[in-house]
Amino acid sequence: MEIAFASPLERRTFYTSNAFGIASSGLAEHVAQTSGFAVSGTYTYVRDGRLTLAGLRGSRPAQLIERIGAVNQVGDDVRHLLLTSNMP
């Protein structure tokens, strides 16, 4: 589940609101663990029906891959390894 906010102020205001209490009520019955973190960027995870680098690897790793120019992390061979499950 992802919840996005326009600013840190809006995020903090929501988490202290009655609306958040109502939205999260009963969640513990279905969720064993959650973690929240603030992300200051906007990322596209799927474009034209295909996972982007951020969708495949997550926004932070994708940002690092792009910044350092890790071309060995963006090829079709890597995409295949990440998307193909060898598990039974």
Distance bins in CASP14 RR format, pairs under 12 A and 6 or more apart:
PFRMAT RR
TARGET T0000
AUTHOR 0000-0000-0000
RMODE 2
METHOD distances of the structure
MODEL  1
1 23 0 0 0 0 1 0 0 0 0 0 0
1 24 0 0 0 0 0 1 0 0 0 0 0
1 27 0 0 0 0 1 0 0 0 0 0 0
1 30 0 0 0 0 0 1 0 0 0 0 0
1 31 0 0 0 0 1 0 0 0 0 0 0
1 34 0 0 0 0 1 0 0 0 0 0 0
1 35 0 0 0 0 0 1 0 0 0 0 0
1 36 0 0 0 0 0 1 0 0 0 0 0
2 34 0 0 0 0 0 1 0 0 0 0 0
2 36 0 0 0 0 0 1 0 0 0 0 0
2 37 0 0 0 0 0 1 0 0 0 0 0
2 39 0 0 0 0 1 0 0 0 0 0 0
2 42 0 0 0 0 0 1 0 0 0 0 0
2 43 0 0 0 0 0 1 0 0 0 0 0
2 45 0 0 0 0 1 0 0 0 0 0 0
2 55 0 0 0 0 0 1 0 0 0 0 0
2 58 0 0 0 0 0 1 0 0 0 0 0
2 59 0 0 0 0 0 1 0 0 0 0 0
3 10 0 0 0 0 0 1 0 0 0 0 0
3 11 0 0 0 0 1 0 0 0 0 0 0
3 14 1 0 0 1 0 0 0 0 0 0 0
3 15 0 0 0 0 1 0 0 0 0 0 0
3 19 0 0 0 0 0 1 0 0 0 0 0
3 20 0 0 0 0 1 0 0 0 0 0 0
3 23 0 0 0 0 1 0 0 0 0 0 0
3 24 0 0 0 0 0 1 0 0 0 0 0
3 34 0 0 0 0 0 1 0 0 0 0 0
3 36 0 0 0 0 1 0 0 0 0 0 0
3 37 0 0 0 0 0 1 0 0 0 0 0
3 38 0 0 0 0 0 1 0 0 0 0 0
3 39 0 0 0 0 0 1 0 0 0 0 0
4 10 0 0 0 0 1 0 0 0 0 0 0
4 11 0 0 0 0 1 0 0 0 0 0 0
4 14 0 0 0 0 0 1 0 0 0 0 0
4 38 0 0 0 0 0 1 0 0 0 0 0
4 39 0 0 0 0 1 0 0 0 0 0 0
4 40 0 0 0 0 0 1 0 0 0 0 0
4 41 0 0 0 0 1 0 0 0 0 0 0
4 42 0 0 0 0 1 0 0 0 0 0 0
4 43 0 0 0 0 0 1 0 0 0 0 0
4 59 0 0 0 0 0 1 0 0 0 0 0
5 11 1 1 0 0 0 0 0 0 0 0 0
5 12 0 0 0 0 1 0 0 0 0 0 0
5 13 0 0 0 0 1 0 0 0 0 0 0
5 14 1 0 0 1 0 0 0 0 0 0 0
5 15 0 0 0 0 1 0 0 0 0 0 0
5 17 0 0 0 0 0 1 0 0 0 0 0
5 20 0 0 0 0 0 1 0 0 0 0 0
5 36 0 0 0 0 0 1 0 0 0 0 0
5 38 0 0 0 0 1 0 0 0 0 0 0
5 39 0 0 0 0 0 1 0 0 0 0 0
5 40 0 0 0 0 0 1 0 0 0 0 0
5 41 0 0 0 0 0 1 0 0 0 0 0
5 42 0 0 0 0 0 1 0 0 0 0 0
6 13 0 0 0 0 0 1 0 0 0 0 0
6 14 0 0 0 0 0 1 0 0 0 0 0
6 40 0 0 0 0 0 1 0 0 0 0 0
6 41 0 0 0 0 0 1 0 0 0 0 0
6 42 0 0 0 0 0 1 0 0 0 0 0
7 13 0 0 0 0 1 0 0 0 0 0 0
7 14 0 0 0 0 0 1 0 0 0 0 0
7 38 0 0 0 0 0 1 0 0 0 0 0
7 40 0 0 0 0 1 0 0 0 0 0 0
8 14 0 0 0 0 0 1 0 0 0 0 0
8 15 0 0 0 0 0 1 0 0 0 0 0
8 37 0 0 0 0 0 1 0 0 0 0 0
8 38 1 0 0 1 0 0 0 0 0 0 0
8 39 0 0 0 0 0 1 0 0 0 0 0
8 40 0 0 0 0 1 0 0 0 0 0 0
9 15 0 0 0 0 0 1 0 0 0 0 0
9 16 0 0 0 0 0 1 0 0 0 0 0
9 38 0 0 0 0 0 1 0 0 0 0 0
10 16 0 0 0 0 0 1 0 0 0 0 0
10 17 0 0 0 0 0 1 0 0 0 0 0
10 19 0 0 0 0 0 1 0 0 0 0 0
10 20 0 0 0 0 0 1 0 0 0 0 0
10 38 0 0 0 0 0 1 0 0 0 0 0
11 17 0 0 0 0 0 1 0 0 0 0 0
11 20 0 0 0 0 0 1 0 0 0 0 0
11 36 0 0 0 0 1 0 0 0 0 0 0
11 37 0 0 0 0 0 1 0 0 0 0 0
11 38 1 0 0 1 0 0 0 0 0 0 0
11 39 0 0 0 0 0 1 0 0 0 0 0
11 40 0 0 0 0 0 1 0 0 0 0 0
12 20 0 0 0 0 0 1 0 0 0 0 0
12 38 0 0 0 0 1 0 0 0 0 0 0
13 19 0 0 0 0 1 0 0 0 0 0 0
13 20 0 0 0 0 1 0 0 0 0 0 0
14 20 1 0 1 0 0 0 0 0 0 0 0
14 21 0 0 0 0 1 0 0 0 0 0 0
14 22 0 0 0 0 0 1 0 0 0 0 0
14 23 0 0 0 0 1 0 0 0 0 0 0
14 24 0 0 0 0 0 1 0 0 0 0 0
15 21 0 0 0 0 1 0 0 0 0 0 0
15 23 0 0 0 0 0 1 0 0 0 0 0
15 24 0 0 0 0 1 0 0 0 0 0 0
15 36 0 0 0 0 1 0 0 0 0 0 0
15 38 0 0 0 0 0 1 0 0 0 0 0
17 23 0 0 0 0 1 0 0 0 0 0 0
17 24 0 0 0 0 0 1 0 0 0 0 0
18 24 0 0 0 0 0 1 0 0 0 0 0
18 25 0 0 0 0 0 1 0 0 0 0 0
19 25 0 0 0 0 0 1 0 0 0 0 0
20 27 0 0 0 0 0 1 0 0 0 0 0
21 27 0 0 0 0 1 0 0 0 0 0 0
24 30 0 0 0 0 0 1 0 0 0 0 0
24 31 0 0 0 0 1 0 0 0 0 0 0
24 34 0 0 0 0 1 0 0 0 0 0 0
27 33 0 0 0 0 0 1 0 0 0 0 0
27 34 1 0 0 1 0 0 0 0 0 0 0
28 34 0 0 0 0 1 0 0 0 0 0 0
37 59 0 0 0 0 0 1 0 0 0 0 0
37 60 0 0 0 0 1 0 0 0 0 0 0
38 59 0 0 0 0 0 1 0 0 0 0 0
39 54 0 0 0 0 0 1 0 0 0 0 0
39 58 0 0 0 0 0 1 0 0 0 0 0
39 59 1 0 0 1 0 0 0 0 0 0 0
39 60 0 0 0 0 1 0 0 0 0 0 0
39 62 0 0 0 0 0 1 0 0 0 0 0
39 63 0 0 0 0 0 1 0 0 0 0 0
40 59 0 0 0 0 0 1 0 0 0 0 0
40 60 0 0 0 0 0 1 0 0 0 0 0
40 63 0 0 0 0 0 1 0 0 0 0 0
41 54 0 0 0 0 0 1 0 0 0 0 0
41 59 1 0 0 1 0 0 0 0 0 0 0
41 60 0 0 0 0 0 1 0 0 0 0 0
41 62 0 0 0 0 0 1 0 0 0 0 0
41 63 0 0 0 0 1 0 0 0 0 0 0
42 54 0 0 0 0 1 0 0 0 0 0 0
42 59 0 0 0 0 1 0 0 0 0 0 0
42 63 0 0 0 0 0 1 0 0 0 0 0
43 51 0 0 0 0 0 1 0 0 0 0 0
43 52 1 0 0 1 0 0 0 0 0 0 0
43 53 0 0 0 0 1 0 0 0 0 0 0
43 54 1 0 1 0 0 0 0 0 0 0 0
43 55 1 0 0 1 0 0 0 0 0 0 0
43 56 0 0 0 0 0 1 0 0 0 0 0
43 57 0 0 0 0 0 1 0 0 0 0 0
43 58 1 0 0 1 0 0 0 0 0 0 0
43 59 1 0 1 0 0 0 0 0 0 0 0
43 60 0 0 0 0 1 0 0 0 0 0 0
43 61 0 0 0 0 0 1 0 0 0 0 0
43 62 1 0 0 1 0 0 0 0 0 0 0
43 63 0 0 0 0 1 0 0 0 0 0 0
43 66 0 0 0 0 0 1 0 0 0 0 0
44 50 0 0 0 0 0 1 0 0 0 0 0
44 51 0 0 0 0 1 0 0 0 0 0 0
44 52 1 0 1 0 0 0 0 0 0 0 0
44 53 0 0 0 0 1 0 0 0 0 0 0
44 54 1 0 0 1 0 0 0 0 0 0 0
44 55 0 0 0 0 1 0 0 0 0 0 0
44 56 0 0 0 0 0 1 0 0 0 0 0
44 58 0 0 0 0 0 1 0 0 0 0 0
44 59 0 0 0 0 1 0 0 0 0 0 0
44 62 0 0 0 0 0 1 0 0 0 0 0
45 51 1 0 0 1 0 0 0 0 0 0 0
45 52 1 0 0 1 0 0 0 0 0 0 0
45 53 0 0 0 0 1 0 0 0 0 0 0
45 54 1 0 1 0 0 0 0 0 0 0 0
45 55 1 1 0 0 0 0 0 0 0 0 0
45 56 0 0 0 0 1 0 0 0 0 0 0
45 57 0 0 0 0 0 1 0 0 0 0 0
45 58 1 0 0 1 0 0 0 0 0 0 0
45 59 0 0 0 0 1 0 0 0 0 0 0
45 62 0 0 0 0 1 0 0 0 0 0 0
46 52 1 0 0 1 0 0 0 0 0 0 0
46 53 0 0 0 0 0 1 0 0 0 0 0
46 54 0 0 0 0 1 0 0 0 0 0 0
46 55 1 0 0 1 0 0 0 0 0 0 0
46 56 0 0 0 0 1 0 0 0 0 0 0
47 53 0 0 0 0 0 1 0 0 0 0 0
47 54 0 0 0 0 1 0 0 0 0 0 0
47 55 0 0 0 0 1 0 0 0 0 0 0
47 56 0 0 0 0 0 1 0 0 0 0 0
49 55 0 0 0 0 0 1 0 0 0 0 0
50 56 0 0 0 0 1 0 0 0 0 0 0
50 76 0 0 0 0 0 1 0 0 0 0 0
50 79 0 0 0 0 1 0 0 0 0 0 0
50 83 0 0 0 0 0 1 0 0 0 0 0
51 57 0 0 0 0 1 0 0 0 0 0 0
51 58 0 0 0 0 1 0 0 0 0 0 0
51 62 0 0 0 0 0 1 0 0 0 0 0
51 74 0 0 0 0 0 1 0 0 0 0 0
51 79 1 0 0 1 0 0 0 0 0 0 0
51 82 0 0 0 0 1 0 0 0 0 0 0
51 83 1 0 0 1 0 0 0 0 0 0 0
52 58 0 0 0 0 1 0 0 0 0 0 0
52 59 0 0 0 0 1 0 0 0 0 0 0
52 62 1 0 0 1 0 0 0 0 0 0 0
52 63 0 0 0 0 0 1 0 0 0 0 0
52 65 0 0 0 0 0 1 0 0 0 0 0
52 66 0 0 0 0 0 1 0 0 0 0 0
52 74 0 0 0 0 0 1 0 0 0 0 0
52 79 0 0 0 0 0 1 0 0 0 0 0
53 59 0 0 0 0 1 0 0 0 0 0 0
53 60 0 0 0 0 0 1 0 0 0 0 0
53 61 0 0 0 0 1 0 0 0 0 0 0
53 62 1 0 1 0 0 0 0 0 0 0 0
53 63 0 0 0 0 1 0 0 0 0 0 0
53 64 0 0 0 0 0 1 0 0 0 0 0
53 65 1 0 0 1 0 0 0 0 0 0 0
53 66 1 0 0 1 0 0 0 0 0 0 0
53 67 0 0 0 0 0 1 0 0 0 0 0
53 69 0 0 0 0 0 1 0 0 0 0 0
53 70 0 0 0 0 0 1 0 0 0 0 0
53 71 0 0 0 0 0 1 0 0 0 0 0
53 73 0 0 0 0 1 0 0 0 0 0 0
53 74 1 0 0 1 0 0 0 0 0 0 0
53 75 0 0 0 0 1 0 0 0 0 0 0
53 78 0 0 0 0 0 1 0 0 0 0 0
53 79 0 0 0 0 1 0 0 0 0 0 0
53 82 0 0 0 0 0 1 0 0 0 0 0
54 60 0 0 0 0 1 0 0 0 0 0 0
54 61 0 0 0 0 1 0 0 0 0 0 0
54 62 1 0 1 0 0 0 0 0 0 0 0
54 63 1 0 0 1 0 0 0 0 0 0 0
54 64 0 0 0 0 0 1 0 0 0 0 0
54 65 0 0 0 0 1 0 0 0 0 0 0
54 66 0 0 0 0 1 0 0 0 0 0 0
54 74 0 0 0 0 0 1 0 0 0 0 0
55 61 0 0 0 0 1 0 0 0 0 0 0
55 62 1 0 0 1 0 0 0 0 0 0 0
55 63 0 0 0 0 0 1 0 0 0 0 0
55 65 0 0 0 0 0 1 0 0 0 0 0
55 79 0 0 0 0 0 1 0 0 0 0 0
55 82 0 0 0 0 0 1 0 0 0 0 0
55 83 0 0 0 0 0 1 0 0 0 0 0
56 62 1 0 0 1 0 0 0 0 0 0 0
56 65 0 0 0 0 1 0 0 0 0 0 0
56 73 0 0 0 0 1 0 0 0 0 0 0
56 74 0 0 0 0 1 0 0 0 0 0 0
56 75 0 0 0 0 0 1 0 0 0 0 0
56 76 0 0 0 0 0 1 0 0 0 0 0
56 78 0 0 0 0 1 0 0 0 0 0 0
56 79 1 0 0 1 0 0 0 0 0 0 0
56 80 0 0 0 0 0 1 0 0 0 0 0
56 81 0 0 0 0 0 1 0 0 0 0 0
56 82 1 0 1 0 0 0 0 0 0 0 0
56 83 1 0 0 1 0 0 0 0 0 0 0
57 63 0 0 0 0 1 0 0 0 0 0 0
57 64 0 0 0 0 1 0 0 0 0 0 0
57 65 1 0 0 1 0 0 0 0 0 0 0
57 66 0 0 0 0 0 1 0 0 0 0 0
57 70 0 0 0 0 0 1 0 0 0 0 0
57 73 1 0 0 1 0 0 0 0 0 0 0
57 74 0 0 0 0 1 0 0 0 0 0 0
57 75 0 0 0 0 0 1 0 0 0 0 0
57 78 0 0 0 0 1 0 0 0 0 0 0
57 79 0 0 0 0 1 0 0 0 0 0 0
57 81 0 0 0 0 0 1 0 0 0 0 0
57 82 1 0 0 1 0 0 0 0 0 0 0
57 83 0 0 0 0 0 1 0 0 0 0 0
58 64 0 0 0 0 0 1 0 0 0 0 0
58 65 0 0 0 0 1 0 0 0 0 0 0
58 66 0 0 0 0 0 1 0 0 0 0 0
58 73 0 0 0 0 0 1 0 0 0 0 0
58 82 0 0 0 0 0 1 0 0 0 0 0
59 65 0 0 0 0 0 1 0 0 0 0 0
59 66 0 0 0 0 0 1 0 0 0 0 0
60 66 0 0 0 0 0 1 0 0 0 0 0
60 67 0 0 0 0 0 1 0 0 0 0 0
61 67 0 0 0 0 0 1 0 0 0 0 0
61 68 0 0 0 0 0 1 0 0 0 0 0
61 70 0 0 0 0 1 0 0 0 0 0 0
61 73 0 0 0 0 1 0 0 0 0 0 0
61 74 0 0 0 0 0 1 0 0 0 0 0
61 78 0 0 0 0 0 1 0 0 0 0 0
61 82 0 0 0 0 0 1 0 0 0 0 0
62 68 0 0 0 0 0 1 0 0 0 0 0
62 69 0 0 0 0 0 1 0 0 0 0 0
62 70 0 0 0 0 0 1 0 0 0 0 0
62 73 0 0 0 0 1 0 0 0 0 0 0
62 74 0 0 0 0 1 0 0 0 0 0 0
63 69 0 0 0 0 0 1 0 0 0 0 0
63 70 0 0 0 0 0 1 0 0 0 0 0
63 73 0 0 0 0 0 1 0 0 0 0 0
64 70 1 0 0 1 0 0 0 0 0 0 0
64 73 0 0 0 0 1 0 0 0 0 0 0
65 71 0 0 0 0 1 0 0 0 0 0 0
65 72 0 0 0 0 1 0 0 0 0 0 0
65 73 1 0 1 0 0 0 0 0 0 0 0
65 74 1 0 0 1 0 0 0 0 0 0 0
65 75 0 0 0 0 0 1 0 0 0 0 0
65 78 0 0 0 0 1 0 0 0 0 0 0
66 73 0 0 0 0 1 0 0 0 0 0 0
66 74 0 0 0 0 1 0 0 0 0 0 0
67 73 0 0 0 0 0 1 0 0 0 0 0
68 74 0 0 0 0 0 1 0 0 0 0 0
70 78 0 0 0 0 1 0 0 0 0 0 0
71 77 0 0 0 0 0 1 0 0 0 0 0
71 78 0 0 0 0 1 0 0 0 0 0 0
72 78 1 0 0 1 0 0 0 0 0 0 0
72 81 0 0 0 0 0 1 0 0 0 0 0
73 79 0 0 0 0 1 0 0 0 0 0 0
73 81 0 0 0 0 0 1 0 0 0 0 0
73 82 0 0 0 0 1 0 0 0 0 0 0
74 82 0 0 0 0 0 1 0 0 0 0 0
75 81 0 0 0 0 1 0 0 0 0 0 0
75 82 0 0 0 0 0 1 0 0 0 0 0
75 83 0 0 0 0 0 1 0 0 0 0 0
76 82 0 0 0 0 0 1 0 0 0 0 0
76 83 0 0 0 0 0 1 0 0 0 0 0
76 84 0 0 0 0 0 1 0 0 0 0 0
77 83 0 0 0 0 0 1 0 0 0 0 0
77 84 0 0 0 0 0 1 0 0 0 0 0
78 84 0 0 0 0 0 1 0 0 0 0 0
80 86 0 0 0 0 0 1 0 0 0 0 0
END
